[in-house]
């Protein structure tokens, strides 16, 4: 072996970290944790992966103090501004480091000082201790306690985590935001001085648009392609197109700069790599505050929810996530001496989410594609060989998402309706129907007089020739969708499966005659129906109120006709499977509340057992409505008939105007079959 080969590797120098990271810095760190001076140190061999930090370089270092009676060991992670000047300029590293330096050395210090004066029983301490920091735009560093020594580590970047981890994160975020709300109430002048002088927007600002906007257009293109590939022709695709039909960067600037009494110091970058989980306890640590901002708490919440959870988790547990957030916030505020019911009641959180939650969609189109990158796809930023900034869209190369799971994850952040929206709609329907029930109870002759003026506009014997041939075209579309889905999922739907048989019996029956009977059957529970309860006819306000429009199909019939039409045209199978009872409960409770206010006894007029009976008798109505509404909703814009092109004065057969073909997308076919499956499982297709 040659003598050269036998030489040990040279020990690293502190200047590898930063020219300003010196022996004096090591002493400062040791003294901060109760020691006297650093007597020795070593850098860890542990390497961070590409992509662990885009805006900085990371090092692990261990410091020892053997000068006292008891040896002291300090483990630290040091993040530093990139040495590569081109990388530094390309990613505006100086701005991000300055913001994080100010956060640790001023903002967090002041929040903790405010907290310590109140001596809460359970102080917020979910942010690793800053041991030393420096910022001048060229030699910046921030040294933090290494949390791995305490058993903390990151979750996977690419996978959404479970409900428990997400609740832990949301609770921690709530407690963090509570510091701002309590300090703003109790030390308002000091708080506003801090945020005005030491918190800056580093990502969305008019001055930064030339830096980011071209890359944003790349993200938008990826998002559109993901949605088009998985949800072609659906209402979701149209909603996504509407969301992007604006200057998205300007919208994000508006969302980050609009402030009110609820604004808090945000983390700003709430995706999963910035949360560390303890391997044995429920502990959480939050890291990386380079994007800290002062804005609505909904920005952090929606960023986390849309970037870090799966669609199934959101649909099943969104309210539980909000409860975890608000529970942590309210508990912390009380611990600090503020009353959350006065300063930030849950209704205010709902308003903030209504106004600002779309921010999460804007951030999700960046964070989700990045979380799906393989290590080989992550750019080596130190290969930038120029001192000049390079357009970030030439460095952060995003291509159309290759996996279906990844595409669906991105598409899912814009799903049609949430549980909260569904409950609001059902609540409003319940109150609408309560007016009829109360009038029937107290002034039955007046109700009969009113309903005698209502004419059924869609299902009646004299309209069967107008609708019959169109209905005959809808039936084979349903049969085709049923056949394809059952063939693709034979384990779930064997050929002799009772579900298939029940749907086929339904499709082979005289559906139009059935619809006539259902819309014309009147009993003690009949109410004035809206008649066309799909989502475009509900308008939402940020204060949680709802307005209903378009009463061209109003009818007097079972309340179930409105309920089931809404459920089967406006919700997906996952939401129905998990929260159908919650939707019905919201409807019935609101109906009963208004009945009571109007002077009727809901236990006599419309007990829950009557609603159950109505659903059993009329629930299949929703299947017939879905048979028409879902294929129509899946039409491409080019396939929608131009009704103004009808020539002459004579009526044209409906089937010649509304031309429908078999559903081409698997998502669309499954959406229709899922309605039949839910109806079958509920006993509506007997």
C-alpha positions as CSV (number, residue, x, y, z in Angstrom):
1,X,0.0,0.0,0.0
2,X,1.4,3.4,-0.9
3,X,2.2,5.9,1.8
4,X,-0.3,8.3,0.2
5,X,-3.1,5.8,0.4
6,X,-2.3,5.2,4.1
7,X,-2.8,8.9,5.1
8,X,-5.9,9.4,7.2
9,X,-8.5,11.9,5.9
10,X,-7.9,15.4,7.0
11,X,-10.2,16.5,9.8
12,X,-12.8,19.0,8.7
13,X,-12.5,22.6,9.6
14,X,-15.2,24.7,11.2
15,X,-15.0,27.0,8.2
16,X,-16.6,24.2,6.1
17,X,-19.8,25.2,7.9
18,X,-19.2,29.0,7.7
19,X,-16.4,31.5,8.0
20,X,-18.3,32.9,11.0
21,X,-18.8,29.6,12.7
22,X,-15.7,29.6,14.9
23,X,-14.3,28.3,18.2
24,X,-16.1,31.3,19.9
25,X,-19.4,30.0,18.4
26,X,-18.7,26.6,19.9
27,X,-18.1,28.1,23.3
28,X,-21.4,30.2,22.9
29,X,-23.3,27.0,22.2
30,X,-21.9,25.1,25.2
31,X,-22.5,28.0,27.5
32,X,-26.1,28.2,26.3
33,X,-26.8,24.7,27.6
34,X,-25.1,25.3,30.9
35,X,-21.4,24.4,30.2
36,X,-18.3,26.5,30.4
37,X,-16.5,26.0,27.1
38,X,-16.1,23.6,24.2
39,X,-13.1,21.4,24.8
40,X,-13.5,19.2,21.7
41,X,-15.8,18.7,18.7
42,X,-16.4,16.5,15.8
43,X,-18.7,16.5,12.7
44,X,-20.9,13.5,12.2
45,X,-20.5,11.2,9.2
46,X,-24.3,11.2,8.7
47,X,-25.1,12.6,5.3
48,X,-28.3,14.4,4.5
49,X,-30.0,13.4,1.2
50,X,-30.5,15.7,-1.8
51,X,-33.8,17.3,-1.3
52,X,-33.6,17.4,2.5
53,X,-33.1,21.1,2.2
54,X,-33.4,23.1,-1.0
55,X,-32.5,26.5,0.4
56,X,-29.6,25.6,2.7
57,X,-26.8,23.1,3.5
58,X,-27.0,20.9,6.6
59,X,-24.3,19.6,9.0
60,X,-24.3,17.6,12.2
61,X,-21.8,18.4,14.9
62,X,-21.1,17.1,18.4
63,X,-19.5,19.4,21.0
64,X,-18.0,18.3,24.3
65,X,-17.1,20.1,27.5
66,X,-14.8,18.2,29.8
67,X,-13.8,21.2,31.8
68,X,-16.3,20.7,34.6
69,X,-17.1,18.0,37.1
70,X,-19.6,16.3,34.8
71,X,-18.7,15.9,31.1
72,X,-21.2,17.7,28.8
73,X,-22.2,16.7,25.3
74,X,-24.1,18.9,22.9
75,X,-25.5,17.5,19.6
76,X,-26.4,20.1,17.0
77,X,-27.7,20.4,13.5
78,X,-26.3,23.5,11.7
79,X,-28.0,24.8,8.6
80,X,-26.0,27.2,6.5
81,X,-26.4,29.4,3.5
82,X,-25.1,27.6,0.4
83,X,-21.4,28.2,-0.5
84,X,-22.3,28.0,-4.2
85,X,-23.0,31.7,-5.1
86,X,-25.1,30.8,-8.1
87,X,-27.3,28.5,-6.0
88,X,-27.5,31.2,-3.3
89,X,-28.6,33.8,-5.8
90,X,-30.9,31.5,-7.7
91,X,-32.9,30.6,-4.6
92,X,-32.6,34.0,-2.9
93,X,-31.1,32.2,0.1
94,X,-30.1,35.4,1.8
95,X,-33.8,36.5,2.1
96,X,-34.8,33.2,3.6
97,X,-32.0,33.0,6.0
98,X,-32.6,36.6,7.2
99,X,-36.2,35.8,7.8
100,X,-35.4,32.6,9.8
101,X,-32.6,34.4,11.7
102,X,-35.1,37.0,12.7
103,X,-37.7,34.4,13.7
104,X,-35.3,32.6,16.1
105,X,-33.4,35.5,17.5
106,X,-36.3,38.0,17.8
107,X,-39.8,36.6,17.1
108,X,-39.7,33.3,18.9
109,X,-37.6,34.8,21.7
110,X,-40.4,37.4,22.3
111,X,-43.1,34.8,22.1
112,X,-41.3,32.6,24.6
113,X,-40.7,35.6,26.8
114,X,-44.4,36.5,26.8
115,X,-45.2,32.8,27.6
116,X,-42.7,32.6,30.5
117,X,-44.2,35.6,32.2
118,X,-47.6,33.8,32.3
119,X,-46.1,30.5,33.5
120,X,-48.6,28.2,31.7
121,X,-49.0,24.7,33.1
122,X,-48.2,23.2,29.7
123,X,-45.8,25.6,27.9
124,X,-45.4,25.4,24.1
125,X,-41.9,24.0,23.5
126,X,-42.3,22.2,20.1
127,X,-39.6,24.2,18.3
128,X,-36.0,23.0,18.8
129,X,-33.8,25.4,20.8
130,X,-31.7,27.7,18.7
131,X,-28.1,27.5,20.0
132,X,-26.4,30.1,17.8
133,X,-27.2,32.1,14.7
134,X,-25.6,34.6,12.3
135,X,-26.8,36.4,9.2
136,X,-25.1,38.7,6.8
137,X,-26.2,37.3,3.4
138,X,-23.0,35.4,2.8
139,X,-22.0,33.5,5.9
140,X,-25.4,32.8,7.5
141,X,-25.9,29.8,9.8
142,X,-28.5,28.6,12.4
143,X,-27.5,26.0,14.9
144,X,-30.3,24.0,16.5
145,X,-30.4,21.2,19.0
146,X,-30.3,17.9,17.1
147,X,-33.6,16.3,17.8
148,X,-32.6,12.8,16.7
149,X,-30.7,12.4,20.1
150,X,-34.1,12.7,21.8
151,X,-35.8,10.1,19.5
152,X,-37.3,12.4,16.9
153,X,-37.3,11.8,13.2
154,X,-39.2,12.6,10.0
155,X,-42.0,10.8,8.3
156,X,-41.8,9.8,4.6
157,X,-41.9,12.6,2.2
158,X,-43.9,10.7,-0.4
159,X,-46.6,9.1,1.8
160,X,-49.5,10.7,3.6
161,X,-49.3,9.8,7.3
162,X,-51.9,8.4,9.6
163,X,-54.6,10.2,11.5
164,X,-52.7,10.1,14.8
165,X,-49.6,11.8,13.4
166,X,-51.8,14.4,11.6
167,X,-53.7,15.2,14.7
168,X,-50.5,15.6,16.6
169,X,-49.3,18.1,14.0
170,X,-52.5,20.0,13.9
171,X,-52.6,20.3,17.7
172,X,-49.0,21.6,17.7
173,X,-49.9,24.2,15.1
174,X,-52.8,25.3,17.1
175,X,-50.7,25.8,20.2
176,X,-48.1,27.7,18.2
177,X,-50.7,30.0,16.7
178,X,-52.2,30.5,20.2
179,X,-49.0,32.3,21.3
180,X,-49.7,35.0,18.6
181,X,-53.4,35.4,19.5
182,X,-52.7,35.7,23.2
183,X,-49.8,38.1,22.9
184,X,-51.7,40.2,20.4
185,X,-54.5,40.6,22.9
186,X,-52.4,41.2,26.0
187,X,-49.4,43.0,24.6
188,X,-50.8,44.4,21.3
189,X,-48.2,47.1,20.7
190,X,-45.2,44.9,21.3
191,X,-46.6,42.1,19.2
192,X,-47.3,44.4,16.2
193,X,-43.9,46.0,16.4
194,X,-42.3,42.5,16.2
195,X,-44.3,41.4,13.1
196,X,-43.8,44.7,11.3
197,X,-40.1,44.8,11.9
198,X,-39.0,41.2,11.9
199,X,-41.4,39.1,9.8
200,X,-41.2,39.4,6.0
201,X,-43.0,37.6,3.2
202,X,-40.3,35.6,1.4
203,X,-42.4,33.7,-1.2
204,X,-45.4,35.7,-2.4
205,X,-44.9,39.4,-3.0
206,X,-45.3,41.7,-6.0
207,X,-41.5,42.2,-6.1
208,X,-40.9,38.5,-6.3
209,X,-43.3,37.7,-9.1
210,X,-40.6,37.7,-11.9
211,X,-38.6,35.2,-9.7
212,X,-41.3,32.7,-9.2
213,X,-44.1,33.1,-11.8
214,X,-42.6,31.1,-14.7
215,X,-42.0,28.1,-12.3
216,X,-45.6,28.5,-11.1
217,X,-46.8,28.1,-14.6
218,X,-44.9,24.8,-14.8
219,X,-46.7,23.6,-11.7
220,X,-50.1,24.6,-13.0
221,X,-49.4,22.7,-16.2
222,X,-48.5,19.6,-14.2
223,X,-51.6,19.9,-12.1
224,X,-53.9,20.3,-15.1
225,X,-52.4,17.2,-16.7
226,X,-52.8,15.1,-13.6
227,X,-56.4,16.1,-13.3
228,X,-57.0,15.6,-17.0
229,X,-55.5,12.2,-17.0
230,X,-57.4,10.9,-14.0
231,X,-60.7,13.0,-14.1
232,X,-61.2,13.8,-17.8
233,X,-64.6,15.3,-18.5
234,X,-65.6,15.5,-14.9
235,X,-67.0,18.4,-12.8
236,X,-63.7,18.2,-10.9
237,X,-61.8,19.0,-14.0
238,X,-63.9,22.0,-14.7
239,X,-63.6,23.2,-11.1
240,X,-59.8,22.9,-11.4
241,X,-59.9,24.9,-14.7
242,X,-61.9,27.6,-12.9
243,X,-59.4,27.7,-10.0
244,X,-56.5,28.3,-12.4
245,X,-58.5,30.7,-14.5
246,X,-56.8,33.7,-12.8
247,X,-53.4,35.1,-12.1
248,X,-52.6,32.5,-9.4
249,X,-49.5,34.2,-8.2
250,X,-51.4,37.5,-7.6
251,X,-54.1,35.5,-5.8
252,X,-51.5,34.0,-3.5
253,X,-50.0,37.4,-2.8
254,X,-53.5,38.6,-1.8
255,X,-54.0,35.6,0.5
256,X,-50.7,36.1,2.3
257,X,-50.9,39.8,2.7
258,X,-54.6,40.1,3.8
259,X,-54.6,40.6,7.6
260,X,-57.2,40.9,10.3
261,X,-57.8,40.4,14.0
262,X,-57.3,36.6,13.5
263,X,-53.9,36.8,11.8
264,X,-51.0,35.0,13.5
265,X,-47.4,34.2,12.9
266,X,-47.4,31.3,10.5
267,X,-44.8,28.6,10.1
268,X,-45.2,29.1,6.4
269,X,-43.9,25.7,5.1
270,X,-46.2,23.1,6.7
271,X,-45.3,20.0,4.8
272,X,-44.4,16.7,6.4
273,X,-40.6,17.0,6.3
274,X,-40.8,20.0,8.6
275,X,-42.5,17.9,11.4
276,X,-40.4,15.5,13.5
277,X,-42.2,12.7,15.4
278,X,-41.0,11.0,18.6
279,X,-40.8,7.3,18.3
280,X,-42.3,6.5,21.7
281,X,-44.4,9.4,22.8
282,X,-46.9,11.8,21.2
283,X,-44.2,14.5,21.0
284,X,-43.8,16.7,17.9
285,X,-41.1,19.1,16.8
286,X,-41.5,21.8,14.1
287,X,-38.4,22.9,12.1
288,X,-37.5,25.2,9.2
289,X,-39.1,28.7,9.6
290,X,-37.6,30.3,6.5
291,X,-41.0,31.0,5.2
292,X,-42.5,32.4,8.4
293,X,-45.1,35.0,7.7
294,X,-47.9,37.0,9.5
295,X,-51.2,36.0,8.0
296,X,-54.4,33.9,8.5
297,X,-54.0,30.7,10.5
298,X,-55.9,29.0,7.6
299,X,-52.7,29.3,5.5
300,X,-50.8,26.9,7.7
301,X,-53.8,24.7,8.2
302,X,-54.8,24.3,4.6
303,X,-51.1,23.9,3.5
304,X,-50.7,21.0,5.9
305,X,-54.1,19.3,5.1
306,X,-53.7,19.5,1.3
307,X,-50.0,18.6,1.3
308,X,-49.7,16.0,4.0
309,X,-53.0,14.0,4.1
310,X,-54.6,11.5,1.7
311,X,-58.0,12.1,0.2
312,X,-59.5,9.2,2.2
313,X,-58.1,10.7,5.5
314,X,-59.5,14.1,4.7
315,X,-62.9,12.8,3.8
316,X,-63.2,10.6,6.9
317,X,-61.4,12.8,9.5
318,X,-61.2,16.5,8.3
319,X,-63.4,17.6,11.2
320,X,-61.2,15.7,13.7
321,X,-58.1,17.5,12.3
322,X,-59.8,20.8,12.8
323,X,-60.9,19.7,16.3
324,X,-57.3,18.8,17.2
325,X,-56.1,22.1,15.9
326,X,-58.7,24.2,17.7
327,X,-58.4,22.1,20.9
328,X,-54.7,22.7,21.1
329,X,-55.2,26.4,20.4
330,X,-58.0,26.9,22.9
331,X,-56.2,25.0,25.6
332,X,-53.0,27.1,25.1
333,X,-54.8,30.4,25.0
334,X,-56.5,29.7,28.3
335,X,-53.2,28.6,29.8
336,X,-51.8,32.0,28.7
337,X,-54.7,33.9,30.3
338,X,-56.8,34.6,27.2
339,X,-60.4,33.5,26.4
340,X,-60.6,31.7,23.1
341,X,-64.4,31.9,23.1
342,X,-64.0,35.7,22.9
343,X,-60.7,36.2,21.0
344,X,-61.0,33.3,18.5
345,X,-64.1,31.2,18.7
346,X,-64.5,28.2,16.4
347,X,-66.8,30.2,14.2
348,X,-63.9,32.5,13.4
349,X,-61.8,29.6,12.4
350,X,-64.5,28.5,10.0
351,X,-64.6,31.9,8.5
352,X,-60.9,32.0,8.0
353,X,-61.0,28.6,6.3
354,X,-63.8,29.7,4.0
355,X,-61.8,32.8,3.0
356,X,-58.3,31.5,2.9
357,X,-58.2,27.7,2.6
358,X,-57.7,27.8,-1.2
359,X,-54.2,28.8,-0.3
360,X,-53.6,25.1,0.4
361,X,-54.5,24.2,-3.2
362,X,-52.0,26.8,-4.5
363,X,-49.2,25.3,-2.3
364,X,-50.3,21.7,-3.0
365,X,-49.5,22.0,-6.7
366,X,-45.9,22.6,-5.7
367,X,-45.4,20.5,-2.6
368,X,-47.1,17.3,-3.8
369,X,-45.0,16.9,-7.0
370,X,-41.8,17.6,-5.0
371,X,-42.8,15.0,-2.4
372,X,-43.1,12.4,-5.2
373,X,-39.6,13.0,-6.6
374,X,-37.2,10.1,-6.4
375,X,-33.8,11.0,-5.1
376,X,-32.4,10.6,-8.6
377,X,-34.8,13.2,-9.8
378,X,-33.7,15.8,-7.3
379,X,-31.4,18.4,-8.8
380,X,-27.9,18.7,-7.4
381,X,-28.0,22.4,-6.8
382,X,-24.3,22.7,-6.2
383,X,-23.7,21.9,-9.9
384,X,-24.8,25.5,-10.7
385,X,-21.5,26.8,-12.2
386,X,-22.3,30.5,-12.4
387,X,-22.5,33.2,-9.8
388,X,-25.6,34.6,-11.5
389,X,-29.1,33.6,-10.6
390,X,-30.6,31.0,-12.9
391,X,-34.4,30.9,-13.5
392,X,-35.7,28.4,-11.0
393,X,-37.9,26.6,-13.6
394,X,-34.6,25.5,-15.2
395,X,-33.4,24.0,-11.9
396,X,-36.5,22.6,-10.3
397,X,-37.5,20.4,-13.2
398,X,-41.0,19.1,-12.7
399,X,-42.5,16.7,-15.3
400,X,-46.0,15.2,-15.5
401,X,-46.6,12.9,-12.5
402,X,-45.8,9.4,-13.6
403,X,-47.9,7.4,-11.1
404,X,-51.6,7.2,-10.9
405,X,-51.5,7.4,-7.1
406,X,-49.5,10.6,-7.4
407,X,-51.8,12.1,-10.0
408,X,-54.8,11.3,-7.9
409,X,-53.2,12.8,-4.8
410,X,-52.8,16.1,-6.7
411,X,-56.3,15.9,-8.2
412,X,-57.8,15.1,-4.8
413,X,-56.9,18.5,-3.3
414,X,-59.8,20.0,-5.4
415,X,-62.6,17.5,-4.8
416,X,-66.1,18.6,-5.4
417,X,-67.6,18.9,-1.9
418,X,-66.3,18.5,1.6
419,X,-68.2,17.1,4.6
420,X,-68.5,20.6,6.1
421,X,-70.1,21.9,2.8
422,X,-72.4,18.9,2.6
423,X,-73.6,19.4,6.2
424,X,-74.2,23.1,5.5
425,X,-76.4,22.2,2.5
426,X,-78.3,19.5,4.4
427,X,-78.8,21.9,7.3
428,X,-80.4,24.5,4.9
429,X,-82.6,21.8,3.2
430,X,-83.8,20.7,6.6
431,X,-84.9,24.3,7.4
432,X,-86.6,24.7,4.0
433,X,-88.6,21.6,4.5
434,X,-89.5,22.5,8.1
435,X,-91.6,25.4,6.8
436,X,-93.9,23.1,5.0
437,X,-94.2,20.6,7.8
438,X,-95.0,23.4,10.3
439,X,-97.5,25.0,8.0
440,X,-99.2,21.6,7.4
441,X,-99.3,21.1,11.2
442,X,-100.7,24.5,12.1
443,X,-102.5,25.8,8.9
444,X,-103.1,22.7,6.7
445,X,-105.7,24.3,4.5
446,X,-103.3,27.1,3.6
447,X,-100.6,24.6,2.7
448,X,-103.0,22.7,0.6
449,X,-104.0,25.9,-1.2
450,X,-100.3,26.7,-1.8
451,X,-99.3,23.3,-3.0
452,X,-102.3,23.1,-5.4
453,X,-100.5,25.7,-7.5
454,X,-97.3,23.6,-7.9
455,X,-97.0,21.7,-11.2
456,X,-94.6,18.8,-11.7
457,X,-92.3,19.9,-14.5
458,X,-90.2,16.7,-15.1
459,X,-92.0,13.5,-14.2
460,X,-95.7,13.2,-15.3
461,X,-97.7,11.0,-17.7
462,X,-98.2,13.8,-20.2
463,X,-94.5,14.4,-20.4
464,X,-93.5,10.8,-21.0
465,X,-93.3,11.1,-24.8
466,X,-91.0,14.1,-24.3
467,X,-88.6,12.1,-22.1
468,X,-89.1,8.4,-22.9
469,X,-86.5,8.0,-25.7
470,X,-83.9,10.0,-23.8
471,X,-84.4,7.7,-20.8
472,X,-84.0,4.7,-23.1
473,X,-80.5,6.0,-24.0
474,X,-79.6,6.5,-20.4
475,X,-80.3,2.9,-19.4
476,X,-77.6,1.2,-21.7
477,X,-75.1,3.8,-20.5
478,X,-75.7,2.6,-16.9
479,X,-75.6,-1.0,-18.0
480,X,-72.3,-0.5,-19.8
481,X,-70.7,1.2,-16.8
482,X,-72.0,-1.6,-14.5
483,X,-70.6,-4.3,-16.7
484,X,-67.2,-2.7,-17.1
485,X,-66.7,-1.9,-13.4
486,X,-67.8,-5.3,-12.3
487,X,-65.6,-7.0,-14.9
488,X,-62.6,-4.9,-13.7
489,X,-63.3,-5.7,-10.0
490,X,-64.5,-9.3,-10.2
491,X,-63.4,-10.0,-6.6
492,X,-65.7,-7.3,-5.4
493,X,-68.5,-8.1,-7.9
494,X,-68.7,-11.7,-9.0
495,X,-70.9,-12.4,-12.0
496,X,-73.8,-13.8,-9.9
497,X,-73.5,-11.1,-7.3
498,X,-76.8,-10.0,-5.8
499,X,-75.8,-6.3,-6.2
500,X,-75.5,-6.7,-10.0
501,X,-78.8,-8.5,-10.1
502,X,-80.5,-5.8,-8.1
503,X,-79.1,-3.0,-10.3
504,X,-80.1,-4.9,-13.5
505,X,-83.7,-5.4,-12.2
506,X,-83.8,-1.7,-11.4
507,X,-82.6,-0.8,-14.9
508,X,-85.0,-3.2,-16.6
509,X,-88.0,-1.8,-14.8
510,X,-90.2,1.1,-15.9
511,X,-88.1,3.8,-14.3
512,X,-90.0,6.7,-15.7
513,X,-93.3,5.3,-14.3
514,X,-91.5,4.8,-11.0
515,X,-90.4,8.5,-11.0
516,X,-94.0,9.6,-11.7
517,X,-95.3,7.6,-8.8
518,X,-92.6,8.9,-6.4
519,X,-93.1,12.6,-7.4
520,X,-96.9,12.3,-7.2
521,X,-97.2,10.3,-3.9
522,X,-98.3,12.6,-1.1
523,X,-98.5,11.7,2.6
524,X,-98.2,13.3,6.0
525,X,-94.4,13.9,5.5
526,X,-94.6,15.5,2.0
527,X,-93.0,19.0,1.7
528,X,-92.4,21.6,-0.9
529,X,-89.2,20.4,-2.5
530,X,-86.5,22.5,-4.2
531,X,-86.4,19.8,-6.9
532,X,-82.9,20.3,-8.4
533,X,-80.6,20.0,-5.4
534,X,-77.2,19.7,-7.1
535,X,-74.2,21.8,-6.1
536,X,-74.4,24.7,-8.6
537,X,-77.7,25.7,-6.9
538,X,-76.1,26.2,-3.5
539,X,-74.2,29.4,-2.9
540,X,-71.8,29.5,0.1
541,X,-70.8,32.5,2.2
542,X,-67.6,32.7,4.3
543,X,-69.8,33.1,7.4
544,X,-71.1,29.5,7.0
545,X,-74.5,30.6,5.6
546,X,-76.0,29.1,2.4
547,X,-78.3,30.5,-0.2
548,X,-80.4,28.2,-2.5
549,X,-81.2,29.3,-6.1
550,X,-83.1,27.9,-9.1
551,X,-86.6,26.7,-8.2
552,X,-87.7,25.7,-11.7
553,X,-88.3,22.1,-10.7
554,X,-90.1,22.8,-7.4
555,X,-92.5,20.1,-6.4
556,X,-94.6,18.8,-3.5
557,X,-93.4,15.4,-2.6
558,X,-91.4,13.4,0.0
559,X,-88.5,15.3,1.5
560,X,-86.3,12.4,0.5
561,X,-86.4,13.4,-3.1
562,X,-84.4,16.5,-2.3
563,X,-82.1,14.7,0.2
564,X,-81.2,11.8,-2.0
565,X,-80.8,13.9,-5.2
566,X,-78.2,16.0,-3.3
567,X,-76.4,13.1,-1.8
568,X,-76.1,11.1,-5.1
569,X,-75.1,14.0,-7.3
570,X,-72.9,16.1,-4.9
571,X,-70.9,13.6,-2.8
572,X,-68.5,10.7,-3.7
573,X,-68.7,7.2,-2.4
574,X,-66.0,7.7,0.3
575,X,-67.9,10.6,1.9
576,X,-71.2,8.7,1.7
577,X,-69.6,5.6,3.1
578,X,-68.1,7.4,6.1
579,X,-70.5,10.3,6.7
580,X,-74.0,9.5,5.3
581,X,-75.5,9.3,8.7
582,X,-73.9,12.6,9.7
583,X,-75.5,14.2,6.6
584,X,-78.9,12.8,7.5
585,X,-78.4,13.9,11.2
586,X,-77.6,17.4,10.1
587,X,-80.7,17.5,8.0
588,X,-83.1,16.1,10.6
589,X,-81.7,18.2,13.5
590,X,-82.0,21.5,11.6
591,X,-85.5,20.5,10.5
592,X,-86.5,19.7,14.0
593,X,-84.9,22.9,15.4
594,X,-86.9,25.1,13.1
595,X,-90.1,23.1,13.7
596,X,-89.7,23.8,17.4
597,X,-89.1,27.5,16.8
598,X,-92.2,27.7,14.7
599,X,-94.3,26.2,17.4
600,X,-94.7,22.6,16.2
601,X,-93.6,19.4,18.1
602,X,-90.9,17.7,15.9
603,X,-91.3,14.5,17.9
604,X,-94.9,14.4,16.7
605,X,-94.7,16.1,13.3
606,X,-91.5,14.5,11.9
607,X,-89.7,12.0,14.2
608,X,-86.5,10.4,13.0
609,X,-88.4,7.1,12.3
610,X,-90.5,8.9,9.7
611,X,-87.3,10.0,7.9
612,X,-86.0,6.4,7.9
613,X,-89.4,5.2,6.5
614,X,-89.3,7.9,3.8
615,X,-85.8,6.9,2.8
616,X,-86.8,3.2,2.4
617,X,-89.7,4.2,0.2
618,X,-88.2,6.9,-1.9
619,X,-84.4,6.4,-1.8
620,X,-84.2,4.8,-5.2
621,X,-85.3,8.1,-6.7
622,X,-81.6,9.2,-6.4
623,X,-80.5,6.3,-8.6
624,X,-82.7,7.5,-11.5
625,X,-81.5,11.0,-11.1
626,X,-77.8,9.9,-11.0
627,X,-78.4,7.8,-14.1
628,X,-79.0,11.1,-16.0
629,X,-77.0,13.7,-14.1
630,X,-73.7,11.9,-13.9
631,X,-73.3,11.2,-17.7
632,X,-74.3,14.8,-18.4
633,X,-71.8,16.1,-15.8
634,X,-69.0,14.1,-17.5
635,X,-69.4,15.7,-20.9
636,X,-66.5,17.7,-22.4
637,X,-67.2,21.3,-23.3
638,X,-67.1,20.3,-27.0
639,X,-69.7,17.7,-26.4
640,X,-72.2,20.0,-24.7
641,X,-75.0,21.0,-27.2
642,X,-75.3,24.6,-28.3
643,X,-79.0,25.0,-27.6
644,X,-79.1,28.3,-29.4
645,X,-78.3,26.4,-32.6
646,X,-81.8,24.8,-32.7
647,X,-83.5,26.1,-35.8
648,X,-87.2,26.6,-36.3
649,X,-90.0,26.9,-33.9
650,X,-90.8,23.2,-33.4
651,X,-89.6,21.2,-30.4
652,X,-86.7,18.8,-31.2
653,X,-86.6,15.4,-29.5
654,X,-84.6,15.6,-26.3
655,X,-82.4,12.6,-27.3
656,X,-81.3,14.5,-30.4
657,X,-80.2,17.5,-28.4
658,X,-78.7,15.9,-25.4
659,X,-76.5,13.3,-27.2
660,X,-74.8,10.9,-24.7
661,X,-72.4,8.0,-25.3
662,X,-71.0,5.3,-23.0
663,X,-68.8,6.8,-20.2
664,X,-65.2,6.6,-21.3
665,X,-63.3,7.2,-18.1
666,X,-62.9,4.6,-15.3
667,X,-63.4,7.3,-12.7
668,X,-66.7,8.3,-14.3
669,X,-68.0,4.8,-14.6
670,X,-67.1,4.0,-11.0
671,X,-68.8,7.2,-9.9
672,X,-72.1,6.1,-11.4
673,X,-71.8,2.5,-10.1
674,X,-70.9,3.8,-6.7
675,X,-74.3,5.4,-6.5
676,X,-76.0,2.1,-7.2
677,X,-73.8,0.4,-4.7
678,X,-74.7,2.8,-1.9
679,X,-78.4,2.6,-2.7
680,X,-78.2,-1.2,-2.7
681,X,-76.3,-1.3,0.7
682,X,-78.9,1.0,2.2
683,X,-81.7,-1.2,1.0
684,X,-83.2,1.3,-1.5
685,X,-83.0,-1.2,-4.5
686,X,-85.2,-3.9,-3.0
